[in-house]
Amino acid sequence: MNGMEYLGNRPVAVLGGGATARGHAACTALAGREVRLYELPDFFGGLGCIAKNREIRVSGKQESLYGFKREGLAKIDVVTNDIKEAVEGAGIVIISFPAVGYRAFLEKLIPCLEDGMAIHFTTANFGSLLLRKMMREAGCSKKVIVGEWSSQPYGIRIKMAGGEQMPEVSVNYWAISLRGAALPMTDQDAFFASKEFVPSLDSVVHPVRGDTIADIGFSNVNPILHCPGTILGVGAMENWGVVYGENKYDFSIYSHAYCPSISRVQLALYREECAIAEAMGVGIQDFPEKAFFSRSNILGAEHMGEKFEVPFNEQYTLALGTGPFTIHNRYITEDIPVGCHIFSELAKKFGVDVPVIESMITLASVMTGTDFRKTGVTLEDLGIARMDRQMLNAYLREGVYSE
């Protein structure tokens, strides 16, 4: 275990208050580990349905190739808006909230970091670059392991009733394969060893070692799946439950928007990411062209293996009701200003033409009334704006930072 066994005796801290964070906390508790769930003070009221009794029920279809399930009533040891109460003495820290909110959480986390902590970003959005930059700016020299995963270990939603949140999360599927990496890569062995002490990653029996955290950011399937699917499927989304006579909340881009034409755009976007990764000298997950042309698209392999496919002439029932239901959804408000905008900036820096990525940013900006080119995450934000290819790789791989 590369000397990481001590993590098994320490609490797990989960930062975030949404469905994914609640899933991490509940899964940890159901596995018999001490867990603390933290949300920012300004948003702590959103945890009202679980804060009183500190309970989260896990339910759902829980589809997985190997039949992994984790369900039942989880008792959360601590539900708090005090970051010190959540993090002090913890071994694993799981960061699971929209990337647009990273800075607000990390500002509070950094003063509480302790030597030996292993920090897991789920899902990858280059958060480890931001954390390392903010640690340098704060003069924090704590020896922590920092890494990212290409996706969440599950598809998960908060159960709703009458428009109100319930103390329950529904898991649609568990991932069997995720891609991960540490920053720097010299911590790769320790990061993957620490994975064994993250109960919410127990279903991931085929973890893949990525080639730097840049690889993991490119291998995050969300911008590829969400942005073309939502933008090009906006007509179906906004008319669902209006003129189609269906229940608005049964809509899913997988079930009702995906089609061969959108698949071609998704494939083209992926190929632009591949070109950026090649110019940077980093890896990226290899998706075969055929994987894009189905309702399950490149997501299906995460939980059911590479042979899994739901053809366009069949209904993808697992995805029903997963939305999005409005253009002002994280499928756009996160995956455009973070994912696509970072890709755009890297493309400009390394001389790669990316017209499909640029079109996603332009259309999303028009549809939402937000200029994502002005509000998006920049390379300056991540601390890598003035690095050439050699300097960037030295930083990603060896931790050698220079301007």
VEXDREN-2710 file (C-alpha; in Angstrom, 1 decimal):
% VEXDREN-2710
k/r/px/py/pz
1/MET/0.0/0.0/0.0
2/ASN/3.0/2.3/-0.3
3/GLY/2.9/3.2/3.3
4/MET/-0.7/4.6/3.1
5/GLU/-2.3/2.2/5.5
6/TYR/-2.6/4.9/8.2
7/LEU/-5.5/6.4/6.1
8/GLY/-7.7/3.5/7.1
9/ASN/-7.7/4.7/10.7
10/ARG/-8.6/8.3/10.0
11/PRO/-11.9/9.9/9.2
12/VAL/-13.0/10.8/5.6
13/ALA/-14.0/14.4/5.0
14/VAL/-16.3/15.2/2.1
15/LEU/-16.6/18.8/0.9
16/GLY/-19.8/19.7/-0.9
17/GLY/-23.5/19.6/-0.4
18/GLY/-24.9/18.3/-3.7
19/ALA/-25.9/14.8/-4.8
20/THR/-22.3/13.6/-5.5
21/ALA/-21.0/14.8/-2.1
22/ARG/-23.9/13.2/-0.3
23/GLY/-23.2/10.0/-2.2
24/HIS/-19.6/10.0/-1.1
25/ALA/-20.5/10.6/2.5
26/ALA/-23.3/8.0/2.6
27/CYS/-21.2/5.4/0.9
28/THR/-18.3/5.9/3.4
29/ALA/-20.7/5.5/6.3
30/LEU/-22.3/2.4/4.9
31/ALA/-18.8/0.9/4.6
32/GLY/-18.3/1.4/8.3
33/ARG/-15.9/4.4/8.2
34/GLU/-16.2/7.7/10.1
35/VAL/-17.3/10.4/7.7
36/ARG/-17.8/14.2/8.0
37/LEU/-19.8/16.2/5.4
38/TYR/-19.0/19.9/5.0
39/GLU/-20.9/22.6/3.1
40/LEU/-20.1/26.3/2.8
41/PRO/-21.9/28.4/5.4
42/ASP/-23.9/30.3/2.8
43/PHE/-25.3/27.1/1.3
44/PHE/-25.5/25.0/4.5
45/GLY/-29.3/25.5/4.6
46/GLY/-29.5/23.2/1.5
47/LEU/-28.5/20.3/3.7
48/GLY/-31.5/20.9/6.0
49/CYS/-33.2/17.6/5.0
50/ILE/-30.2/15.6/6.3
51/ALA/-28.6/17.9/8.9
52/LYS/-31.2/17.2/11.6
53/ASN/-30.9/13.5/11.8
54/ARG/-27.6/13.2/9.9
55/GLU/-29.0/10.4/7.8
56/ILE/-28.9/9.7/4.0
57/ARG/-30.6/6.8/2.4
58/VAL/-29.0/5.3/-0.7
59/SER/-31.4/3.7/-3.3
60/GLY/-31.7/3.4/-7.1
61/LYS/-31.2/1.0/-9.9
62/GLN/-27.4/0.8/-9.3
63/GLU/-26.5/-0.8/-12.6
64/SER/-23.0/-2.1/-12.8
65/LEU/-21.3/-4.8/-14.9
66/TYR/-20.2/-6.7/-11.8
67/GLY/-23.4/-6.1/-9.8
68/PHE/-21.8/-3.8/-7.2
69/LYS/-24.4/-2.2/-4.9
70/ARG/-24.3/-0.1/-1.7
71/GLU/-27.7/0.7/-0.4
72/GLY/-29.4/1.4/2.9
73/LEU/-29.7/4.1/5.6
74/ALA/-26.3/5.8/6.3
75/LYS/-25.6/7.6/9.5
76/ILE/-23.2/10.5/8.9
77/ASP/-21.0/11.3/11.9
78/VAL/-20.7/15.0/11.3
79/VAL/-22.7/17.4/9.1
80/THR/-21.2/20.8/9.5
81/ASN/-20.4/24.3/8.0
82/ASP/-17.2/24.5/10.1
83/ILE/-14.3/23.4/7.9
84/LYS/-12.0/22.7/10.8
85/GLU/-14.6/20.4/12.4
86/ALA/-14.8/18.5/9.1
87/VAL/-11.1/18.3/8.2
88/GLU/-9.1/18.1/11.4
89/GLY/-7.5/14.7/11.7
90/ALA/-8.9/13.4/8.5
91/GLY/-6.9/11.2/6.2
92/ILE/-8.9/11.3/2.9
93/VAL/-10.5/14.6/1.7
94/ILE/-12.9/14.3/-1.1
95/ILE/-13.7/17.4/-3.1
96/SER/-17.0/17.0/-4.8
97/PHE/-18.8/20.1/-5.9
98/PRO/-19.1/22.2/-9.1
99/ALA/-15.7/23.4/-10.3
100/VAL/-16.9/27.0/-10.5
101/GLY/-17.0/26.9/-6.7
102/TYR/-13.5/25.5/-6.2
103/ARG/-11.9/28.7/-5.0
104/ALA/-14.5/29.3/-2.2
105/PHE/-13.9/25.8/-0.8
106/LEU/-10.1/25.7/-1.2
107/GLU/-9.6/29.1/0.6
108/LYS/-11.2/27.5/3.7
109/LEU/-9.5/24.1/3.2
110/ILE/-5.9/25.2/2.9
111/PRO/-5.4/26.6/6.4
112/CYS/-6.7/23.2/7.7
113/LEU/-4.4/20.9/5.7
114/GLU/-2.3/18.5/7.6
115/ASP/0.7/16.4/6.5
116/GLY/-0.2/13.0/5.1
117/MET/-3.7/13.9/3.8
118/ALA/-4.8/12.5/0.4
119/ILE/-7.0/14.9/-1.5
120/HIS/-9.2/13.4/-4.2
121/PHE/-11.0/15.7/-6.8
122/THR/-14.0/14.1/-8.3
123/THR/-14.7/14.9/-11.2
124/ALA/-11.5/16.2/-12.8
125/ASN/-11.6/19.8/-13.8
126/PHE/-8.0/20.8/-13.2
127/GLY/-8.8/21.5/-9.6
128/SER/-5.4/20.1/-8.4
129/LEU/-3.6/22.9/-10.4
130/LEU/-5.7/25.5/-8.7
131/LEU/-5.1/23.9/-5.2
132/ARG/-1.4/23.8/-5.7
133/LYS/-1.3/27.4/-6.9
134/MET/-3.4/28.6/-3.9
135/MET/-1.1/26.6/-1.6
136/ARG/1.9/28.4/-3.0
137/GLU/0.2/31.8/-2.7
138/ALA/-0.8/31.0/0.9
139/GLY/2.7/29.8/1.8
140/CYS/1.3/26.4/2.7
141/SER/4.0/23.7/2.6
142/LYS/2.0/20.8/4.0
143/LYS/3.0/17.4/2.5
144/VAL/-0.3/16.3/1.0
145/ILE/-1.2/14.0/-1.9
146/VAL/-3.4/15.7/-4.5
147/GLY/-5.0/14.0/-7.5
148/GLU/-8.1/13.8/-9.7
149/TRP/-10.4/11.3/-11.2
150/SER/-11.9/11.5/-14.7
151/SER/-15.5/11.1/-13.4
152/GLN/-17.6/10.4/-10.4
153/PRO/-17.9/6.8/-9.4
154/TYR/-21.6/6.9/-10.0
155/GLY/-24.5/8.5/-11.8
156/ILE/-26.5/10.0/-8.8
157/ARG/-29.4/12.3/-8.1
158/ILE/-31.1/13.7/-5.0
159/LYS/-34.6/12.3/-4.6
160/MET/-37.3/15.0/-4.8
161/ALA/-40.9/15.0/-3.6
162/GLY/-43.3/17.9/-4.2
163/GLY/-40.3/20.1/-5.2
164/GLU/-38.5/19.4/-1.9
165/GLN/-35.3/17.6/-1.4
166/MET/-35.5/14.3/0.4
167/PRO/-32.7/12.8/2.7
168/GLU/-32.1/10.2/0.0
169/VAL/-29.9/9.8/-3.1
170/SER/-30.7/7.5/-6.0
171/VAL/-27.7/5.8/-7.8
172/ASN/-28.3/4.9/-11.4
173/TYR/-25.0/3.2/-12.0
174/TRP/-21.6/2.5/-10.5
175/ALA/-18.5/3.0/-12.5
176/ILE/-16.1/0.0/-12.9
177/SER/-13.3/2.0/-14.6
178/LEU/-12.1/5.5/-13.9
179/ARG/-8.9/7.3/-14.9
180/GLY/-6.8/9.0/-12.3
181/ALA/-3.5/10.9/-11.8
182/ALA/-1.7/12.9/-9.1
183/LEU/-0.1/16.3/-9.2
184/PRO/2.9/15.8/-9.5
185/MET/3.2/12.4/-11.0
186/THR/5.9/11.5/-8.5
187/ASP/3.0/11.0/-6.1
188/GLN/1.2/8.7/-8.4
189/ASP/1.8/5.5/-6.5
190/ALA/0.7/7.0/-3.2
191/PHE/-2.4/8.5/-4.8
192/PHE/-3.5/5.1/-6.2
193/ALA/-2.7/3.4/-2.9
194/SER/-4.9/6.0/-1.1
195/LYS/-7.8/5.0/-3.5
196/GLU/-8.2/1.8/-1.4
197/PHE/-9.3/3.9/1.5
198/VAL/-12.0/5.8/-0.3
199/PRO/-15.2/3.6/0.1
200/SER/-17.1/5.4/-2.6
201/LEU/-14.5/4.2/-5.1
202/ASP/-14.9/0.5/-4.2
203/SER/-16.9/-0.2/-7.4
204/VAL/-13.9/1.0/-9.5
205/VAL/-12.1/-2.3/-9.9
206/HIS/-10.3/-1.2/-13.0
207/PRO/-8.7/2.1/-12.2
208/VAL/-6.4/3.4/-14.9
209/ARG/-3.3/5.4/-14.3
210/GLY/-3.5/8.5/-16.5
211/ASP/-0.5/10.4/-17.9
212/THR/-0.6/13.6/-15.7
213/ILE/-3.6/15.4/-14.4
214/ALA/-3.9/17.2/-17.8
215/ASP/-4.7/13.7/-19.2
216/ILE/-7.4/13.3/-16.6
217/GLY/-8.9/16.8/-17.4
218/PHE/-9.0/15.9/-21.1
219/SER/-10.4/12.4/-20.3
220/ASN/-13.4/13.9/-18.3
221/VAL/-16.2/12.9/-20.6
222/ASN/-18.6/15.6/-19.4
223/PRO/-17.7/18.4/-21.8
224/ILE/-17.9/15.9/-24.7
225/LEU/-21.2/14.4/-23.6
226/HIS/-23.0/17.4/-22.1
227/CYS/-22.1/20.4/-24.2
228/PRO/-23.1/19.2/-27.7
229/GLY/-26.0/17.1/-26.3
230/THR/-27.5/20.1/-24.4
231/ILE/-26.8/22.8/-27.0
232/LEU/-27.8/20.9/-30.1
233/GLY/-30.7/19.2/-28.3
234/VAL/-32.0/22.4/-26.8
235/GLY/-35.1/22.3/-28.9
236/ALA/-36.2/18.9/-27.6
237/MET/-35.3/19.9/-24.0
238/GLU/-37.3/23.2/-24.0
239/ASN/-40.3/21.7/-25.8
240/TRP/-40.4/18.5/-23.7
241/GLY/-43.6/18.7/-21.6
242/VAL/-44.8/21.7/-23.6
243/VAL/-45.7/20.6/-27.1
244/TYR/-44.6/17.0/-26.9
245/GLY/-47.1/16.0/-24.3
246/GLU/-44.5/14.3/-22.1
247/ASN/-43.6/14.9/-18.5
248/LYS/-40.9/17.6/-18.5
249/TYR/-38.9/15.8/-15.8
250/ASP/-38.6/12.5/-17.8
251/PHE/-36.3/14.3/-20.3
252/SER/-32.8/13.2/-20.8
253/ILE/-30.3/14.2/-23.5
254/TYR/-29.2/10.6/-23.7
255/SER/-32.8/9.3/-24.2
256/HIS/-34.3/12.1/-26.3
257/ALA/-31.6/14.3/-27.9
258/TYR/-28.7/12.1/-28.9
259/CYS/-28.6/11.1/-32.5
260/PRO/-25.9/10.4/-35.2
261/SER/-25.5/14.0/-36.1
262/ILE/-24.8/15.0/-32.4
263/SER/-22.5/12.1/-32.2
264/ARG/-20.4/13.4/-35.0
265/VAL/-20.0/16.7/-33.2
266/GLN/-19.0/14.9/-30.0
267/LEU/-16.4/12.9/-31.9
268/ALA/-15.0/16.0/-33.5
269/LEU/-14.8/17.8/-30.1
270/TYR/-12.9/14.8/-28.7
271/ARG/-10.5/14.8/-31.6
272/GLU/-9.8/18.4/-30.9
273/GLU/-9.0/17.5/-27.3
274/CYS/-6.6/14.8/-28.6
275/ALA/-4.8/17.3/-30.7
276/ILE/-4.3/19.7/-27.8
277/ALA/-3.0/16.8/-25.6
278/GLU/-0.6/15.8/-28.3
279/ALA/0.7/19.3/-28.7
280/MET/1.2/19.5/-24.9
281/GLY/2.9/16.1/-24.7
282/VAL/0.4/14.5/-22.3
283/GLY/-1.9/11.5/-22.6
284/ILE/-5.7/11.3/-23.1
285/GLN/-8.1/8.4/-22.9
286/ASP/-8.4/6.5/-26.2
287/PHE/-12.0/6.3/-27.3
288/PRO/-12.7/4.3/-30.5
289/GLU/-14.9/6.2/-33.1
290/LYS/-17.6/3.5/-32.8
291/ALA/-18.1/4.3/-29.1
292/PHE/-19.7/7.7/-29.8
293/PHE/-22.5/6.4/-32.0
294/SER/-25.1/5.1/-29.6
295/ARG/-27.4/6.5/-26.9
296/SER/-25.0/5.3/-24.2
297/ASN/-22.1/7.0/-26.0
298/ILE/-18.7/6.9/-24.3
299/LEU/-20.4/7.0/-20.9
300/GLY/-21.5/3.4/-21.1
301/ALA/-18.1/1.8/-20.8
302/GLU/-17.6/3.4/-17.4
303/HIS/-20.1/1.1/-15.7
304/MET/-20.7/-1.7/-18.2
305/GLY/-17.5/-2.2/-20.1
306/GLU/-16.3/-1.4/-23.6
307/LYS/-18.8/-3.7/-25.3
308/PHE/-21.9/-2.0/-23.8
309/GLU/-24.0/-0.1/-26.3
310/VAL/-27.6/1.2/-26.4
311/PRO/-28.3/1.7/-30.1
312/PHE/-30.2/4.8/-31.3
313/ASN/-33.3/2.7/-32.2
314/GLU/-33.7/1.7/-28.5
315/GLN/-34.6/3.6/-25.4
316/TYR/-31.9/4.3/-22.8
317/THR/-34.2/3.7/-19.9
318/LEU/-31.4/4.1/-17.3
319/ALA/-31.0/7.7/-18.3
320/LEU/-34.7/8.8/-18.2
321/GLY/-35.3/11.8/-16.0
322/THR/-31.6/12.8/-15.8
323/GLY/-32.2/16.1/-17.7
324/PRO/-31.0/18.7/-18.0
325/PHE/-34.3/20.6/-17.9
326/THR/-32.9/24.1/-18.6
327/ILE/-30.0/25.6/-20.4
328/HIS/-28.9/27.1/-17.1
329/ASN/-27.6/23.8/-15.9
330/ARG/-24.2/22.6/-14.8
331/TYR/-24.0/20.7/-18.1
332/ILE/-23.5/24.2/-19.5
333/THR/-22.6/26.5/-16.6
334/GLU/-19.8/24.3/-15.5
335/ASP/-18.7/22.3/-18.5
336/ILE/-18.4/25.4/-20.8
337/PRO/-16.5/28.0/-18.5
338/VAL/-14.3/25.3/-17.0
339/GLY/-13.9/22.4/-19.4
340/CYS/-14.3/24.0/-22.8
341/HIS/-12.8/27.3/-21.9
342/ILE/-9.6/25.7/-20.4
343/PHE/-9.4/23.6/-23.6
344/SER/-9.7/26.7/-25.7
345/GLU/-7.0/28.5/-23.8
346/LEU/-4.6/25.6/-24.0
347/ALA/-5.3/25.3/-27.7
348/LYS/-4.4/28.9/-28.3
349/LYS/-1.2/28.5/-26.2
350/PHE/0.0/25.4/-28.1
351/GLY/-1.2/26.5/-31.6
352/VAL/-4.1/24.0/-32.1
353/ASP/-7.2/24.9/-34.1
354/VAL/-10.4/24.0/-32.2
355/PRO/-13.5/25.3/-34.1
356/VAL/-15.9/22.9/-32.5
357/ILE/-14.9/23.8/-28.9
358/GLU/-15.0/27.5/-29.9
359/SER/-18.5/27.0/-31.3
360/MET/-19.7/25.4/-28.1
361/ILE/-18.5/28.4/-26.1
362/THR/-20.1/30.9/-28.5
363/LEU/-23.5/29.2/-28.6
364/ALA/-23.6/28.6/-24.9
365/SER/-22.8/32.3/-24.3
366/VAL/-25.6/33.4/-26.6
367/MET/-28.2/30.9/-25.1
368/THR/-27.4/31.8/-21.5
369/GLY/-26.7/35.5/-21.9
370/THR/-23.3/35.0/-20.3
371/ASP/-20.0/35.7/-22.0
372/PHE/-18.1/32.6/-21.0
373/ARG/-14.9/33.8/-22.7
374/LYS/-14.8/36.6/-20.0
375/THR/-16.0/34.5/-17.1
376/GLY/-14.3/31.2/-17.9
377/VAL/-11.4/29.7/-15.9
378/THR/-8.0/30.9/-17.4
379/LEU/-4.5/29.4/-17.4
380/GLU/-3.5/32.3/-15.2
381/ASP/-6.0/31.1/-12.7
382/LEU/-4.3/27.7/-12.8
383/GLY/-0.8/29.1/-12.5
384/ILE/0.4/27.7/-15.9
385/ALA/-0.1/30.7/-18.2
386/ARG/3.6/31.4/-18.8
387/MET/4.9/27.8/-19.0
388/ASP/6.1/26.4/-22.3
389/ARG/5.7/22.7/-23.0
390/GLN/8.9/21.7/-21.3
391/MET/8.2/23.7/-18.1
392/LEU/4.6/22.5/-18.0
393/ASN/5.7/18.8/-18.2
394/ALA/8.3/19.3/-15.6
395/TYR/5.7/20.7/-13.3
396/LEU/3.0/18.1/-14.0
397/ARG/5.5/15.2/-13.8
398/GLU/8.2/16.2/-11.3
399/GLY/6.5/19.0/-9.4
400/VAL/9.2/21.5/-10.6
401/TYR/7.4/24.8/-10.7
402/SER/8.8/27.9/-12.4
403/GLU/7.5/30.9/-14.2
END
